[in-house]
Amino acid sequence: MHLSSAIQHLYPKANPFRDFLVQDDTDGRGPYIAYWGLDAPQPTDEELQHAWDEYQKSNDFSAKPESLEQRIQILEQQNASLLLLMSEIQGDKRKKSNVLMSFWGSGKK
């Protein structure tokens, strides 16, 4: 499940940089909600899984859109999902880099 996309499906107006934060500590447990700032209750794992399933159904890109407006909407949704994924990946890379820098900076070899 792509956690950020599931949350965005539940709360389409939520800003992932202000309203919630998905984090992965690369400890094998996977991504989790590290910060929840929405006025709505934080969704359960079951609610998130259901939202992810619904997101995938609603974003079936194999069907050709009927109109230009539908094509634009699909492209906007794909772009938002890719930006969220890219943000998560960049955060993971920064975190790994910081861990390595702190390891080398501590004098351990």
N, C-alpha and C positions, 0 to 999 in steps of 0.2 A: 504494500500500500504506500502511496505517496502522500504522506501526512499533510503537508501544506496544501495540496490540491483538495484533499478531503475537507479540510477546514474551510478553504475558500468556497467549496461547494455548499457547505452549510451556511456560511456567512459571507456572501459575495462582496459585501461592502467593507469587509475587514481588511485592514492594512497589515500585511505580515511583518512589517518593520516597526509598527507602533502598537498594534492590538494583540499580537501573539508572536511567539518565537519558537520555532522548531529547532531542536539541537540534536546532534548525534555525537556522543563522546568517544566514538570508535572503540568502545569496550565490548562490542559484541551484542549489546542489548538493543541496538538500533535507535532510530530517531524517537524523540519524545517532545512533549510540549514543555519547554523550559520556562516560558512566561505566558500568562493568560491575563490580558487586560480588558477583555470585552465585558460588558455588563451582563451578558448571558452566561449561564453556567458552563463550565468547561465540559465538552462532550466526553462521553465514556468511550472506551475502546470499541464497544459494540456499535455505538452511534457513528464513530469515525469509519468503521468498516462498512457500515451501510451507506454512508455518504460517499465513500470511495467507489463502492459498487454502482451507485446511482450516477456518480461522476463519469465513470467509464461508459455506462449506457448512454448518457446524454452527450458524450463526446465520441460517438462512433463516427470516425472520419472516413469510413469506407463508403458511406452513402453520399452521393453527390448532392450538394445543396441546390435548392430549386431557384434561389434568387441571389442577386449580388449582395443584398443585405445579410442573408444567411451566411454567405461565404465570408463576408467581413467579420461577422460575429464569431464564426468558427476560428478564423485567423487570430482575432483578438484573444480568444480563450486559449488557443495554443501558445500565443506569445506570452500571456500571463503565466501559464504553467511552466514554460521554458525559463522565464525570468526567475520564478521561484526556485526551480531546480538548480539553476546556475548559482543563485545566491546561497543555497544550501551547500553546494559543492565548494564554492569559494570559501565559505565559512569553515568547512572541514579542512581545506588545504591550509588556511591560516592557523587553525588550531594545531594541526600537525607540525607546522613550521615553528610555532611558538613552543611546543613541547621539545622539539629538537634544539631550538635556541637555548631554552632554559637548561636542557641537559648538558649541552656543550659549555654553556656559561657557568655551570656549577663546578667545573673542573673535573668532572667524571669522564673517564675515557675507557 
